[in-house]
Amino acid sequence: MRVFVPSPLRSYTGGRAEVEACGETVMALLDDLDRAFPGMRFRMLDEQQRIRPHVRFFVNRERVHDLGLRLAAGDEIQILCALSGG
């Protein structure tokens, strides 16, 4: 599956904005991303495996809240990170 990576996470992917990953669910896909790009998942999920407040996941342009959502071949996953500061 094609995964679109936001700028704040591209240091994990060697600067790539788009990577390939696989998984039957969103969580499995994140596990696969973390195997390929160690440490990346911790930037998106907290210690209780919940989505961090500043991160959003979209599957085929639909926002996802459930990490158990089943994925299909050909799905496109977009990860967005909100910017903060002041």
PDB file with SEQRES, HELIX, SHEET and CRYST1 records, atoms N, CA, C and O in Angstrom:
SEQRES   1 A   86  MET ARG VAL PHE VAL PRO SER PRO LEU ARG SER TYR THR          
SEQRES   2 A   86  GLY GLY ARG ALA GLU VAL GLU ALA CYS GLY GLU THR VAL          
SEQRES   3 A   86  MET ALA LEU LEU ASP ASP LEU ASP ARG ALA PHE PRO GLY          
SEQRES   4 A   86  MET ARG PHE ARG MET LEU ASP GLU GLN GLN ARG ILE ARG          
SEQRES   5 A   86  PRO HIS VAL ARG PHE PHE VAL ASN ARG GLU ARG VAL HIS          
SEQRES   6 A   86  ASP LEU GLY LEU ARG LEU ALA ALA GLY ASP GLU ILE GLN          
SEQRES   7 A   86  ILE LEU CYS ALA LEU SER GLY GLY                              
HELIX    1 AA1 SER A    7  LEU A    9  5                                   3    
HELIX    2 AA2 VAL A   26  ALA A   36  1                                  11    
HELIX    3 AA3 MET A   40  MET A   44  1                                   5    
SHEET    1 AA1 5 GLU A  18  GLU A  20  0                                        
SHEET    2 AA1 5 ARG A   2  PHE A   4 -1                                        
SHEET    3 AA1 5 GLU A  76  CYS A  81  1                                        
SHEET    4 AA1 5 VAL A  55  VAL A  59 -1                                        
SHEET    5 AA1 5 GLU A  62  VAL A  64 -1                                        
CRYST1    1.000    1.000    1.000  90.00  90.00  90.00 P 1           1          
ATOM      1  N   MET A   1       0.839  -1.177   0.000  1.00  0.00           N  
ATOM      2  CA  MET A   1       0.000   0.000   0.000  1.00  0.00           C  
ATOM      3  C   MET A   1       0.881   1.236   0.000  1.00  0.00           C  
ATOM      4  O   MET A   1       1.983   1.241   0.550  1.00  0.00           O  
ATOM      5  N   ARG A   2       0.385   2.245  -0.609  1.00  0.00           N  
ATOM      6  CA  ARG A   2       1.116   3.505  -0.682  1.00  0.00           C  
ATOM      7  C   ARG A   2       0.794   4.332   0.559  1.00  0.00           C  
ATOM      8  O   ARG A   2      -0.371   4.532   0.906  1.00  0.00           O  
ATOM      9  N   VAL A   3       1.848   4.809   1.220  1.00  0.00           N  
ATOM     10  CA  VAL A   3       1.708   5.614   2.427  1.00  0.00           C  
ATOM     11  C   VAL A   3       2.360   6.963   2.180  1.00  0.00           C  
ATOM     12  O   VAL A   3       3.531   7.040   1.810  1.00  0.00           O  
ATOM     13  N   PHE A   4       1.593   8.026   2.388  1.00  0.00           N  
ATOM     14  CA  PHE A   4       2.104   9.379   2.243  1.00  0.00           C  
ATOM     15  C   PHE A   4       2.573   9.865   3.607  1.00  0.00           C  
ATOM     16  O   PHE A   4       1.809   9.870   4.572  1.00  0.00           O  
ATOM     17  N   VAL A   5       3.834  10.273   3.678  1.00  0.00           N  
ATOM     18  CA  VAL A   5       4.493  10.613   4.934  1.00  0.00           C  
ATOM     19  C   VAL A   5       4.611  12.130   5.063  1.00  0.00           C  
ATOM     20  O   VAL A   5       5.080  12.790   4.136  1.00  0.00           O  
ATOM     21  N   PRO A   6       4.194  12.692   6.198  1.00  0.00           N  
ATOM     22  CA  PRO A   6       4.299  14.144   6.379  1.00  0.00           C  
ATOM     23  C   PRO A   6       5.748  14.568   6.638  1.00  0.00           C  
ATOM     24  O   PRO A   6       6.578  13.763   7.061  1.00  0.00           O  
ATOM     25  N   SER A   7       6.027  15.816   6.383  1.00  0.00           N  
ATOM     26  CA  SER A   7       7.382  16.356   6.557  1.00  0.00           C  
ATOM     27  C   SER A   7       8.011  16.035   7.911  1.00  0.00           C  
ATOM     28  O   SER A   7       9.179  15.648   7.946  1.00  0.00           O  
ATOM     29  N   PRO A   8       7.282  16.180   9.043  1.00  0.00           N  
ATOM     30  CA  PRO A   8       7.927  15.916  10.330  1.00  0.00           C  
ATOM     31  C   PRO A   8       8.397  14.468  10.534  1.00  0.00           C  
ATOM     32  O   PRO A   8       9.196  14.204  11.432  1.00  0.00           O  
ATOM     33  N   LEU A   9       7.913  13.539   9.718  1.00  0.00           N  
ATOM     34  CA  LEU A   9       8.309  12.131   9.867  1.00  0.00           C  
ATOM     35  C   LEU A   9       9.281  11.659   8.787  1.00  0.00           C  
ATOM     36  O   LEU A   9       9.712  10.507   8.796  1.00  0.00           O  
ATOM     37  N   ARG A  10       9.616  12.530   7.879  1.00  0.00           N  
ATOM     38  CA  ARG A  10      10.467  12.119   6.764  1.00  0.00           C  
ATOM     39  C   ARG A  10      11.912  11.855   7.171  1.00  0.00           C  
ATOM     40  O   ARG A  10      12.663  11.242   6.412  1.00  0.00           O  
ATOM     41  N   SER A  11      12.308  12.306   8.348  1.00  0.00           N  
ATOM     42  CA  SER A  11      13.665  11.977   8.811  1.00  0.00           C  
ATOM     43  C   SER A  11      13.791  10.463   9.015  1.00  0.00           C  
ATOM     44  O   SER A  11      14.895   9.923   8.944  1.00  0.00           O  
ATOM     45  N   TYR A  12      12.686   9.784   9.265  1.00  0.00           N  
ATOM     46  CA  TYR A  12      12.687   8.325   9.424  1.00  0.00           C  
ATOM     47  C   TYR A  12      12.755   7.604   8.080  1.00  0.00           C  
ATOM     48  O   TYR A  12      13.266   6.487   7.994  1.00  0.00           O  
ATOM     49  N   THR A  13      12.242   8.238   7.043  1.00  0.00           N  
ATOM     50  CA  THR A  13      12.148   7.582   5.733  1.00  0.00           C  
ATOM     51  C   THR A  13      13.246   8.037   4.771  1.00  0.00           C  
ATOM     52  O   THR A  13      13.152   7.816   3.563  1.00  0.00           O  
ATOM     53  N   GLY A  14      14.276   8.667   5.307  1.00  0.00           N  
ATOM     54  CA  GLY A  14      15.352   9.145   4.439  1.00  0.00           C  
ATOM     55  C   GLY A  14      14.899  10.270   3.539  1.00  0.00           C  
ATOM     56  O   GLY A  14      15.437  10.454   2.447  1.00  0.00           O  
ATOM     57  N   GLY A  15      13.910  11.025   3.990  1.00  0.00           N  
ATOM     58  CA  GLY A  15      13.413  12.165   3.223  1.00  0.00           C  
ATOM     59  C   GLY A  15      12.305  11.841   2.237  1.00  0.00           C  
ATOM     60  O   GLY A  15      11.798  12.734   1.559  1.00  0.00           O  
ATOM     61  N   ARG A  16      11.926  10.578   2.149  1.00  0.00           N  
ATOM     62  CA  ARG A  16      10.882  10.205   1.180  1.00  0.00           C  
ATOM     63  C   ARG A  16       9.505  10.613   1.662  1.00  0.00           C  
ATOM     64  O   ARG A  16       9.160  10.412   2.827  1.00  0.00           O  
ATOM     65  N   ALA A  17       8.719  11.186   0.764  1.00  0.00           N  
ATOM     66  CA  ALA A  17       7.360  11.619   1.068  1.00  0.00           C  
ATOM     67  C   ALA A  17       6.355  10.497   0.866  1.00  0.00           C  
ATOM     68  O   ALA A  17       5.207  10.592   1.301  1.00  0.00           O  
ATOM     69  N   GLU A  18       6.789   9.442   0.208  1.00  0.00           N  
ATOM     70  CA  GLU A  18       5.900   8.317  -0.089  1.00  0.00           C  
ATOM     71  C   GLU A  18       6.687   7.025   0.068  1.00  0.00           C  
ATOM     72  O   GLU A  18       7.799   6.895  -0.443  1.00  0.00           O  
ATOM     73  N   VAL A  19       6.089   6.063   0.787  1.00  0.00           N  
ATOM     74  CA  VAL A  19       6.726   4.765   0.992  1.00  0.00           C  
ATOM     75  C   VAL A  19       5.685   3.668   0.794  1.00  0.00           C  
ATOM     76  O   VAL A  19       4.487   3.942   0.731  1.00  0.00           O  
ATOM     77  N   GLU A  20       6.144   2.447   0.699  1.00  0.00           N  
ATOM     78  CA  GLU A  20       5.257   1.288   0.603  1.00  0.00           C  
ATOM     79  C   GLU A  20       5.262   0.553   1.936  1.00  0.00           C  
ATOM     80  O   GLU A  20       6.302   0.440   2.584  1.00  0.00           O  
ATOM     81  N   ALA A  21       4.116   0.060   2.338  1.00  0.00           N  
ATOM     82  CA  ALA A  21       3.990  -0.741   3.554  1.00  0.00           C  
ATOM     83  C   ALA A  21       2.827  -1.699   3.358  1.00  0.00           C  
ATOM     84  O   ALA A  21       2.023  -1.540   2.440  1.00  0.00           O  
ATOM     85  N   CYS A  22       2.748  -2.702   4.239  1.00  0.00           N  
ATOM     86  CA  CYS A  22       1.639  -3.640   4.140  1.00  0.00           C  
ATOM     87  C   CYS A  22       1.090  -3.938   5.525  1.00  0.00           C  
ATOM     88  O   CYS A  22       1.752  -3.713   6.538  1.00  0.00           O  
ATOM     89  N   GLY A  23      -0.123  -4.444   5.545  1.00  0.00           N  
ATOM     90  CA  GLY A  23      -0.781  -4.818   6.783  1.00  0.00           C  
ATOM     91  C   GLY A  23      -2.261  -5.020   6.540  1.00  0.00           C  
ATOM     92  O   GLY A  23      -2.855  -4.375   5.677  1.00  0.00           O  
ATOM     93  N   GLU A  24      -2.852  -5.922   7.308  1.00  0.00           N  
ATOM     94  CA  GLU A  24      -4.287  -6.173   7.167  1.00  0.00           C  
ATOM     95  C   GLU A  24      -5.129  -5.114   7.850  1.00  0.00           C  
ATOM     96  O   GLU A  24      -6.297  -4.927   7.509  1.00  0.00           O  
ATOM     97  N   THR A  25      -4.533  -4.412   8.825  1.00  0.00           N  
ATOM     98  CA  THR A  25      -5.220  -3.335   9.546  1.00  0.00           C  
ATOM     99  C   THR A  25      -4.301  -2.125   9.594  1.00  0.00           C  
ATOM    100  O   THR A  25      -3.124  -2.210   9.243  1.00  0.00           O  
ATOM    101  N   VAL A  26      -4.849  -0.999  10.031  1.00  0.00           N  
ATOM    102  CA  VAL A  26      -4.028   0.203  10.173  1.00  0.00           C  
ATOM    103  C   VAL A  26      -2.899  -0.065  11.169  1.00  0.00           C  
ATOM    104  O   VAL A  26      -1.758   0.322  10.918  1.00  0.00           O  
ATOM    105  N   MET A  27      -3.198  -0.721  12.296  1.00  0.00           N  
ATOM    106  CA  MET A  27      -2.154  -1.019  13.287  1.00  0.00           C  
ATOM    107  C   MET A  27      -1.070  -1.905  12.695  1.00  0.00           C  
ATOM    108  O   MET A  27       0.114  -1.669  12.935  1.00  0.00           O  
ATOM    109  N   ALA A  28      -1.448  -2.916  11.929  1.00  0.00           N  
ATOM    110  CA  ALA A  28      -0.461  -3.792  11.292  1.00  0.00           C  
ATOM    111  C   ALA A  28       0.389  -3.010  10.295  1.00  0.00           C  
ATOM    112  O   ALA A  28       1.589  -3.258  10.174  1.00  0.00           O  
ATOM    113  N   LEU A  29      -0.215  -2.082   9.594  1.00  0.00           N  
ATOM    114  CA  LEU A  29       0.521  -1.228   8.671  1.00  0.00           C  
ATOM    115  C   LEU A  29       1.537  -0.374   9.438  1.00  0.00           C  
ATOM    116  O   LEU A  29       2.672  -0.211   8.991  1.00  0.00           O  
ATOM    117  N   LEU A  30       1.132   0.167  10.586  1.00  0.00           N  
ATOM    118  CA  LEU A  30       2.053   0.961  11.402  1.00  0.00           C  
ATOM    119  C   LEU A  30       3.188   0.090  11.927  1.00  0.00           C  
ATOM    120  O   LEU A  30       4.331   0.540  12.011  1.00  0.00           O  
ATOM    121  N   ASP A  31       2.882  -1.142  12.277  1.00  0.00           N  
ATOM    122  CA  ASP A  31       3.929  -2.079  12.701  1.00  0.00           C  
ATOM    123  C   ASP A  31       4.932  -2.304  11.571  1.00  0.00           C  
ATOM    124  O   ASP A  31       6.141  -2.326  11.803  1.00  0.00           O  
ATOM    125  N   ASP A  32       4.424  -2.469  10.350  1.00  0.00           N  
ATOM    126  CA  ASP A  32       5.293  -2.678   9.195  1.00  0.00           C  
ATOM    127  C   ASP A  32       6.148  -1.439   8.946  1.00  0.00           C  
ATOM    128  O   ASP A  32       7.338  -1.557   8.657  1.00  0.00           O  
ATOM    129  N   LEU A  33       5.553  -0.258   9.054  1.00  0.00           N  
ATOM    130  CA  LEU A  33       6.326   0.977   8.899  1.00  0.00           C  
ATOM    131  C   LEU A  33       7.431   1.057   9.941  1.00  0.00           C  
ATOM    132  O   LEU A  33       8.549   1.471   9.634  1.00  0.00           O  
ATOM    133  N   ASP A  34       7.119   0.659  11.179  1.00  0.00           N  
ATOM    134  CA  ASP A  34       8.113   0.731  12.247  1.00  0.00           C  
ATOM    135  C   ASP A  34       9.246  -0.276  12.037  1.00  0.00           C  
ATOM    136  O   ASP A  34      10.383  -0.016  12.429  1.00  0.00           O  
ATOM    137  N   ARG A  35       8.948  -1.411  11.427  1.00  0.00           N  
ATOM    138  CA  ARG A  35      10.014  -2.368  11.102  1.00  0.00           C  
ATOM    139  C   ARG A  35      10.956  -1.771  10.050  1.00  0.00           C  
ATOM    140  O   ARG A  35      12.176  -1.903  10.148  1.00  0.00           O  
ATOM    141  N   ALA A  36      10.383  -1.129   9.066  1.00  0.00           N  
ATOM    142  CA  ALA A  36      11.186  -0.540   7.991  1.00  0.00           C  
ATOM    143  C   ALA A  36      11.871   0.752   8.431  1.00  0.00           C  
ATOM    144  O   ALA A  36      12.976   1.066   7.987  1.00  0.00           O  
ATOM    145  N   PHE A  37      11.192   1.501   9.317  1.00  0.00           N  
ATOM    146  CA  PHE A  37      11.690   2.807   9.750  1.00  0.00           C  
ATOM    147  C   PHE A  37      11.590   2.888  11.280  1.00  0.00           C  
ATOM    148  O   PHE A  37      10.672   3.509  11.814  1.00  0.00           O  
ATOM    149  N   PRO A  38      12.545   2.252  11.981  1.00  0.00           N  
ATOM    150  CA  PRO A  38      12.471   2.154  13.448  1.00  0.00           C  
ATOM    151  C   PRO A  38      12.271   3.503  14.141  1.00  0.00           C  
ATOM    152  O   PRO A  38      12.928   4.497  13.831  1.00  0.00           O  
ATOM    153  N   GLY A  39      11.333   3.493  15.095  1.00  0.00           N  
ATOM    154  CA  GLY A  39      11.034   4.685  15.881  1.00  0.00           C  
ATOM    155  C   GLY A  39       9.894   5.520  15.338  1.00  0.00           C  
ATOM    156  O   GLY A  39       9.374   6.388  16.038  1.00  0.00           O  
ATOM    157  N   MET A  40       9.502   5.274  14.115  1.00  0.00           N  
ATOM    158  CA  MET A  40       8.464   6.084  13.472  1.00  0.00           C  
ATOM    159  C   MET A  40       7.110   5.954  14.175  1.00  0.00           C  
ATOM    160  O   MET A  40       6.406   6.946  14.365  1.00  0.00           O  
ATOM    161  N   ARG A  41       6.754   4.739  14.555  1.00  0.00           N  
ATOM    162  CA  ARG A  41       5.443   4.517  15.175  1.00  0.00           C  
ATOM    163  C   ARG A  41       5.288   5.300  16.477  1.00  0.00           C  
ATOM    164  O   ARG A  41       4.209   5.817  16.764  1.00  0.00           O  
ATOM    165  N   PHE A  42       6.363   5.392  17.269  1.00  0.00           N  
ATOM    166  CA  PHE A  42       6.288   6.117  18.544  1.00  0.00           C  
ATOM    167  C   PHE A  42       5.968   7.590  18.341  1.00  0.00           C  
ATOM    168  O   PHE A  42       5.417   8.227  19.238  1.00  0.00           O  
ATOM    169  N   ARG A  43       6.295   8.131  17.209  1.00  0.00           N  
ATOM    170  CA  ARG A  43       5.953   9.528  16.918  1.00  0.00           C  
ATOM    171  C   ARG A  43       4.467   9.683  16.591  1.00  0.00           C  
ATOM    172  O   ARG A  43       3.935  10.793  16.629  1.00  0.00           O  
ATOM    173  N   MET A  44       3.787   8.561  16.267  1.00  0.00           N  
ATOM    174  CA  MET A  44       2.375   8.615  15.893  1.00  0.00           C  
ATOM    175  C   MET A  44       1.449   8.071  16.973  1.00  0.00           C  
ATOM    176  O   MET A  44       0.311   8.522  17.102  1.00  0.00           O  
ATOM    177  N   LEU A  45       1.935   7.095  17.754  1.00  0.00           N  
ATOM    178  CA  LEU A  45       1.130   6.450  18.799  1.00  0.00           C  
ATOM    179  C   LEU A  45       1.812   6.623  20.143  1.00  0.00           C  
ATOM    180  O   LEU A  45       3.040   6.650  20.228  1.00  0.00           O  
ATOM    181  N   ASP A  46       1.003   6.742  21.204  1.00  0.00           N  
ATOM    182  CA  ASP A  46       1.575   6.865  22.547  1.00  0.00           C  
ATOM    183  C   ASP A  46       1.852   5.483  23.139  1.00  0.00           C  
ATOM    184  O   ASP A  46       1.707   4.466  22.462  1.00  0.00           O  
ATOM    185  N   GLU A  47       2.250   5.463  24.408  1.00  0.00           N  
ATOM    186  CA  GLU A  47       2.609   4.210  25.071  1.00  0.00           C  
ATOM    187  C   GLU A  47       1.429   3.250  25.212  1.00  0.00           C  
ATOM    188  O   GLU A  47       1.636   2.044  25.345  1.00  0.00           O  
ATOM    189  N   GLN A  48       0.205   3.758  25.186  1.00  0.00           N  
ATOM    190  CA  GLN A  48      -0.992   2.917  25.256  1.00  0.00           C  
ATOM    191  C   GLN A  48      -1.528   2.564  23.867  1.00  0.00           C  
ATOM    192  O   GLN A  48      -2.651   2.078  23.729  1.00  0.00           O  
ATOM    193  N   GLN A  49      -0.711   2.814  22.840  1.00  0.00           N  
ATOM    194  CA  GLN A  49      -1.072   2.513  21.456  1.00  0.00           C  
ATOM    195  C   GLN A  49      -2.277   3.315  20.977  1.00  0.00           C  
ATOM    196  O   GLN A  49      -3.057   2.840  20.152  1.00  0.00           O  
ATOM    197  N   ARG A  50      -2.425   4.534  21.496  1.00  0.00           N  
ATOM    198  CA  ARG A  50      -3.468   5.454  21.033  1.00  0.00           C  
ATOM    199  C   ARG A  50      -2.842   6.480  20.101  1.00  0.00           C  
ATOM    200  O   ARG A  50      -1.670   6.832  20.234  1.00  0.00           O  
ATOM    201  N   ILE A  51      -3.640   6.947  19.162  1.00  0.00           N  
ATOM    202  CA  ILE A  51      -3.162   7.955  18.220  1.00  0.00           C  
ATOM    203  C   ILE A  51      -2.855   9.239  18.990  1.00  0.00           C  
ATOM    204  O   ILE A  51      -3.685   9.724  19.759  1.00  0.00           O  
ATOM    205  N   ARG A  52      -1.661   9.782  18.777  1.00  0.00           N  
ATOM    206  CA  ARG A  52      -1.284  11.033  19.443  1.00  0.00           C  
ATOM    207  C   ARG A  52      -2.206  12.162  18.965  1.00  0.00           C  
ATOM    208  O   ARG A  52      -2.664  12.147  17.822  1.00  0.00           O  
ATOM    209  N   PRO A  53      -2.477  13.140  19.839  1.00  0.00           N  
ATOM    210  CA  PRO A  53      -3.445  14.200  19.513  1.00  0.00           C  
ATOM    211  C   PRO A  53      -3.122  15.003  18.253  1.00  0.00           C  
ATOM    212  O   PRO A  53      -4.031  15.508  17.596  1.00  0.00           O  
ATOM    213  N   HIS A  54      -1.855  15.124  17.914  1.00  0.00           N  
ATOM    214  CA  HIS A  54      -1.473  15.947  16.757  1.00  0.00           C  
ATOM    215  C   HIS A  54      -1.377  15.149  15.452  1.00  0.00           C  
ATOM    216  O   HIS A  54      -0.982  15.700  14.424  1.00  0.00           O  
ATOM    217  N   VAL A  55      -1.734  13.856  15.480  1.00  0.00           N  
ATOM    218  CA  VAL A  55      -1.612  12.993  14.304  1.00  0.00           C  
ATOM    219  C   VAL A  55      -2.995  12.596  13.797  1.00  0.00           C  
ATOM    220  O   VAL A  55      -3.912  12.336  14.575  1.00  0.00           O  
ATOM    221  N   ARG A  56      -3.118  12.558  12.488  1.00  0.00           N  
ATOM    222  CA  ARG A  56      -4.353  12.110  11.835  1.00  0.00           C  
ATOM    223  C   ARG A  56      -3.997  11.076  10.776  1.00  0.00           C  
ATOM    224  O   ARG A  56      -2.987  11.208  10.084  1.00  0.00           O  
ATOM    225  N   PHE A  57      -4.828  10.047  10.653  1.00  0.00           N  
ATOM    226  CA  PHE A  57      -4.665   9.027   9.627  1.00  0.00           C  
ATOM    227  C   PHE A  57      -5.872   9.081   8.697  1.00  0.00           C  
ATOM    228  O   PHE A  57      -7.009   9.249   9.139  1.00  0.00           O  
ATOM    229  N   PHE A  58      -5.604   8.936   7.414  1.00  0.00           N  
ATOM    230  CA  PHE A  58      -6.657   8.892   6.408  1.00  0.00           C  
ATOM    231  C   PHE A  58      -6.415   7.676   5.525  1.00  0.00           C  
ATOM    232  O   PHE A  58      -5.286   7.419   5.107  1.00  0.00           O  
ATOM    233  N   VAL A  59      -7.477   6.931   5.244  1.00  0.00           N  
ATOM    234  CA  VAL A  59      -7.425   5.814   4.317  1.00  0.00           C  
ATOM    235  C   VAL A  59      -8.355   6.173   3.171  1.00  0.00           C  
ATOM    236  O   VAL A  59      -9.559   6.351   3.359  1.00  0.00           O  
ATOM    237  N   ASN A  60      -7.779   6.275   1.985  1.00  0.00           N  
ATOM    238  CA  ASN A  60      -8.551   6.682   0.804  1.00  0.00           C  
ATOM    239  C   ASN A  60      -9.320   7.981   1.074  1.00  0.00           C  
ATOM    240  O   ASN A  60     -10.484   8.122   0.700  1.00  0.00           O  
ATOM    241  N   ARG A  61      -8.643   8.916   1.726  1.00  0.00           N  
ATOM    242  CA  ARG A  61      -9.142  10.268   2.013  1.00  0.00           C  
ATOM    243  C   ARG A  61     -10.223  10.329   3.093  1.00  0.00           C  
ATOM    244  O   ARG A  61     -10.827  11.380   3.306  1.00  0.00           O  
ATOM    245  N   GLU A  62     -10.470   9.206   3.775  1.00  0.00           N  
ATOM    246  CA  GLU A  62     -11.442   9.162   4.881  1.00  0.00           C  
ATOM    247  C   GLU A  62     -10.676   9.091   6.193  1.00  0.00           C  
ATOM    248  O   GLU A  62      -9.797   8.244   6.359  1.00  0.00           O  
ATOM    249  N   ARG A  63     -11.006   9.974   7.119  1.00  0.00           N  
ATOM    250  CA  ARG A  63     -10.306   9.982   8.398  1.00  0.00           C  
ATOM    251  C   ARG A  63     -10.579   8.689   9.165  1.00  0.00           C  
ATOM    252  O   ARG A  63     -11.704   8.189   9.192  1.00  0.00           O  
ATOM    253  N   VAL A  64      -9.534   8.165   9.782  1.00  0.00           N  
ATOM    254  CA  VAL A  64      -9.595   6.907  10.514  1.00  0.00           C  
ATOM    255  C   VAL A  64      -9.331   7.163  11.996  1.00  0.00           C  
ATOM    256  O   VAL A  64      -8.362   7.831  12.357  1.00  0.00           O  
ATOM    257  N   HIS A  65     -10.206   6.622  12.853  1.00  0.00           N  
ATOM    258  CA  HIS A  65     -10.011   6.698  14.301  1.00  0.00           C  
ATOM    259  C   HIS A  65      -9.696   5.320  14.875  1.00  0.00           C  
ATOM    260  O   HIS A  65      -9.104   5.210  15.949  1.00  0.00           O  
ATOM    261  N   ASP A  66     -10.089   4.280  14.162  1.00  0.00           N  
ATOM    262  CA  ASP A  66      -9.963   2.901  14.621  1.00  0.00           C  
ATOM    263  C   ASP A  66      -8.740   2.245  13.994  1.00  0.00           C  
ATOM    264  O   ASP A  66      -8.712   2.002  12.788  1.00  0.00           O  
ATOM    265  N   LEU A  67      -7.721   1.957  14.817  1.00  0.00           N  
ATOM    266  CA  LEU A  67      -6.504   1.335  14.306  1.00  0.00           C  
ATOM    267  C   LEU A  67      -6.736  -0.106  13.873  1.00  0.00           C  
ATOM    268  O   LEU A  67      -5.881  -0.699  13.215  1.00  0.00           O  
ATOM    269  N   GLY A  68      -7.873  -0.672  14.231  1.00  0.00           N  
ATOM    270  CA  GLY A  68      -8.228  -2.022  13.809  1.00  0.00           C  
ATOM    271  C   GLY A  68      -8.924  -2.065  12.463  1.00  0.00           C  
ATOM    272  O   GLY A  68      -9.288  -3.141  11.989  1.00  0.00           O  
ATOM    273  N   LEU A  69      -9.114  -0.908  11.839  1.00  0.00           N  
ATOM    274  CA  LEU A  69      -9.771  -0.853  10.525  1.00  0.00           C  
ATOM    275  C   LEU A  69      -9.025  -1.730   9.537  1.00  0.00           C  
ATOM    276  O   LEU A  69      -7.804  -1.635   9.407  1.00  0.00           O  
ATOM    277  N   ARG A  70      -9.766  -2.588   8.839  1.00  0.00           N  
ATOM    278  CA  ARG A  70      -9.168  -3.487   7.858  1.00  0.00           C  
ATOM    279  C   ARG A  70      -8.817  -2.718   6.593  1.00  0.00           C  
ATOM    280  O   ARG A  70      -9.562  -1.847   6.143  1.00  0.00           O  
ATOM    281  N   LEU A  71      -7.675  -3.061   6.038  1.00  0.00           N  
ATOM    282  CA  LEU A  71      -7.192  -2.433   4.817  1.00  0.00           C  
ATOM    283  C   LEU A  71      -7.293  -3.415   3.666  1.00  0.00           C  
ATOM    284  O   LEU A  71      -7.290  -4.629   3.865  1.00  0.00           O  
ATOM    285  N   ALA A  72      -7.382  -2.878   2.468  1.00  0.00           N  
ATOM    286  CA  ALA A  72      -7.441  -3.693   1.260  1.00  0.00           C  
ATOM    287  C   ALA A  72      -6.286  -3.307   0.340  1.00  0.00           C  
ATOM    288  O   ALA A  72      -5.775  -2.189   0.396  1.00  0.00           O  
ATOM    289  N   ALA A  73      -5.888  -4.249  -0.503  1.00  0.00           N  
ATOM    290  CA  ALA A  73      -4.839  -3.965  -1.476  1.00  0.00           C  
ATOM    291  C   ALA A  73      -5.248  -2.737  -2.288  1.00  0.00           C  
ATOM    292  O   ALA A  73      -6.400  -2.613  -2.702  1.00  0.00           O  
ATOM    293  N   GLY A  74      -4.323  -1.859  -2.505  1.00  0.00           N  
ATOM    294  CA  GLY A  74      -4.605  -0.663  -3.282  1.00  0.00           C  
ATOM    295  C   GLY A  74      -5.038   0.535  -2.457  1.00  0.00           C  
ATOM    296  O   GLY A  74      -5.147   1.639  -2.991  1.00  0.00           O  
ATOM    297  N   ASP A  75      -5.288   0.344  -1.163  1.00  0.00           N  
ATOM    298  CA  ASP A  75      -5.641   1.487  -0.316  1.00  0.00           C  
ATOM    299  C   ASP A  75      -4.466   2.453  -0.249  1.00  0.00           C  
ATOM    300  O   ASP A  75      -3.305   2.049  -0.309  1.00  0.00           O  
ATOM    301  N   GLU A  76      -4.787   3.731  -0.124  1.00  0.00           N  
ATOM    302  CA  GLU A  76      -3.776   4.761   0.071  1.00  0.00           C  
ATOM    303  C   GLU A  76      -3.951   5.329   1.470  1.00  0.00           C  
ATOM    304  O   GLU A  76      -5.058   5.668   1.889  1.00  0.00           O  
ATOM    305  N   ILE A  77      -2.836   5.426   2.184  1.00  0.00           N  
ATOM    306  CA  ILE A  77      -2.857   5.904   3.565  1.00  0.00           C  
ATOM    307  C   ILE A  77      -2.093   7.211   3.622  1.00  0.00           C  
ATOM    308  O   ILE A  77      -0.968   7.310   3.133  1.00  0.00           O  
ATOM    309  N   GLN A  78      -2.707   8.202   4.217  1.00  0.00           N  
ATOM    310  CA  GLN A  78      -2.048   9.490   4.402  1.00  0.00           C  
ATOM    311  C   GLN A  78      -1.938   9.760   5.889  1.00  0.00           C  
ATOM    312  O   GLN A  78      -2.900   9.593   6.639  1.00  0.00           O  
ATOM    313  N   ILE A  79      -0.766  10.174   6.300  1.00  0.00           N  
ATOM    314  CA  ILE A  79      -0.522  10.539   7.696  1.00  0.00           C  
ATOM    315  C   ILE A  79      -0.327  12.044   7.717  1.00  0.00           C  
ATOM    316  O   ILE A  79       0.455  12.589   6.938  1.00  0.00           O  
ATOM    317  N   LEU A  80      -1.040  12.710   8.608  1.00  0.00           N  
ATOM    318  CA  LEU A  80      -0.877  14.159   8.771  1.00  0.00           C  
ATOM    319  C   LEU A  80      -0.461  14.446  10.197  1.00  0.00           C  
ATOM    320  O   LEU A  80      -0.925  13.795  11.133  1.00  0.00           O  
ATOM    321  N   CYS A  81       0.415  15.421  10.360  1.00  0.00           N  
ATOM    322  CA  CYS A  81       0.849  15.874  11.684  1.00  0.00           C  
ATOM    323  C   CYS A  81       0.560  17.365  11.786  1.00  0.00           C  
ATOM    324  O   CYS A  81       0.989  18.148  10.938  1.00  0.00           O  
ATOM    325  N   ALA A  82      -0.163  17.750  12.819  1.00  0.00           N  
ATOM    326  CA  ALA A  82      -0.429  19.162  13.056  1.00  0.00           C  
ATOM    327  C   ALA A  82       0.838  19.828  13.561  1.00  0.00           C  
ATOM    328  O   ALA A  82       1.626  19.217  14.282  1.00  0.00           O  
ATOM    329  N   LEU A  83       1.028  21.066  13.184  1.00  0.00           N  
ATOM    330  CA  LEU A  83       2.140  21.838  13.694  1.00  0.00           C  
ATOM    331  C   LEU A  83       1.709  22.546  14.961  1.00  0.00           C  
ATOM    332  O   LEU A  83       0.549  22.933  15.103  1.00  0.00           O  
ATOM    333  N   SER A  84       2.636  22.713  15.875  1.00  0.00           N  
ATOM    334  CA  SER A  84       2.323  23.428  17.102  1.00  0.00           C  
ATOM    335  C   SER A  84       3.450  24.410  17.404  1.00  0.00           C  
ATOM    336  O   SER A  84       4.523  24.359  16.802  1.00  0.00           O  
ATOM    337  N   GLY A  85       3.189  25.264  18.309  1.00  0.00           N  
ATOM    338  CA  GLY A  85       4.191  26.261  18.677  1.00  0.00           C  
ATOM    339  C   GLY A  85       3.513  27.575  18.960  1.00  0.00           C  
ATOM    340  O   GLY A  85       2.285  27.668  18.975  1.00  0.00           O  
ATOM    341  N   GLY A  86       4.293  28.555  19.177  1.00  0.00           N  
ATOM    342  CA  GLY A  86       3.639  29.831  19.454  1.00  0.00           C  
ATOM    343  C   GLY A  86       4.557  30.956  19.670  1.00  0.00           C  
ATOM    344  O   GLY A  86       4.112  32.079  19.910  1.00  0.00           O  
TER     345      GLY A  86                                                      
END                                                                             
